[in-house]
Structure formats: structure tokens, C-alpha cells
Amino acid sequence: MTNKPFENKVAIVTGAGQGIGYEICRQLALQGAKVILNDLDSSLAENAAKNIREENGNCIALSGDSSNLEFIQEMVDLAVKEYGHLDIVIANAGITLFGDFLTYSHESFNSVLQVNLAGTFFLAQAAAKQMIKQGSGGSLLFTSSVTGHQAHKNLAAYAMTKAAIEMLARNLVIELSSYKININTIAPGATMTERTLGDPEYEATWSRLSPTGRPSTAKDIADSALFLVSDKAKQITGQCLVIDGGWSCISPSPY
């Protein structure tokens, strides 16, 4: 008798070489899913997938640009070729390019939109087409941010893309519900990852600012993500789950 809720499920997760995306892949694989792990950095992707396999998870690395249309289709095709179908797609890849609004460059703006918006939109499109073809439905999950809900200094372009991702999920309810595909969004707040661990004041600052007394861990975010793509959440669609230890309820600024 297995106790693996994602047994026989096939998932794609982008931006998963480390941090939140990696932990989502890891938890999916440990709970029975077959996972395509994507990251732009090939060494990160390969090492991440190797680590998951060493824990007896079923995981294949596929490095590449998750905002490139041809590569997006390659990810979907690989899932079907290797495992026969596709059930779960998590568009987690994104970039953050900080900058003052008055001096923000056109190049930075376009880069943020391409990865965060185009990558999410067209991955969802390709995945939905495959799920419709299969006829058995599926789950899409997008990674937003608390900055899509609360203003944050030097993040105007990034925050705009995250708010847009949430609206995309809401709009796709109209487009995809009849095909038994549900679409939701998670909005992480301050989270301890490899990137934030590089800031010696990060944990102390966000422990002080968060009502729960600590920033989130990648596991906190992954647990919420897995619920939303599980069979237990099929009646939840078009929603955004904020995971921030209550910070956005009171919104004290770190600056």
C-alpha cells in the first residue's frame, strides 16, 4: 500500500535548480511524481536532479531558457516521450532586476517581462494543449510574489509582472475549466534560499518583520504548492495563496 499522493503523476517545474523550485521538485518526486526539472543553468539543473535521484526520486534535468517558445515545447515533448503524459506544470522561473523607476532601462524591463510573463504564459499554453489532448485534465501553478500585492522599493517592473501572472491565472479559469484543468498561483514572501542566505541580515530582518517570527523556508512554499496541484485541490482554481508569515497583513517595510 503506497502513501505517495503523486504516484503516476508527471510534472514539469521551471526555475528549479535551487531554492523554492528545487524543493517543489524534490517534494513532488519524494511523493511519487515523475519530474522534469528545468533551470537555465545546466550544472544547477543536473546537480539538483542528481540529488533528488539519490533520494530515490524520479527526476530528469532539462536545462534551457524557459521563456523560449521552442524550448517550452521541448519540455512538454520530453515529459510525454519519457512518461507518456503530463499532469502538473509549475511555472516557477522568474528574474528580479532591481532598479529605480526613474532610471530603469528598457533592456531590463524587456528581460523581466520576457522571463516572468512570456515564459509563464506560453508554458501554460503548451501544457494546456497537451492536457486537453490527453482528455484527463491537469493542474497549472504559477509563482507570483507578495510584491504583486504590496509595493516594494525598486521593484516596479517585477511587481507588475507578478500581479499580471495572478490575473492570468484568473482569466484561464474561463478558458480551461471545461477541460478539467485548474490554475492557481502562489505568492511567496520573504524566504530563506541560497540567494537570501547570502545576506547576513536577511533572516534577522524578516524574523523581526514577520508576525510568525521568521521568514518562510523553501519547504513552507513547497508544501503549499503541492497542495494546490494535488487531487485535494481540484475545486480550487483562479486563486492566489500568499505564503509570507502574515507580513502582507501588516506590511512593515524593510527599508
Disulfide bonds with the S-S distance in Angstrom:
none
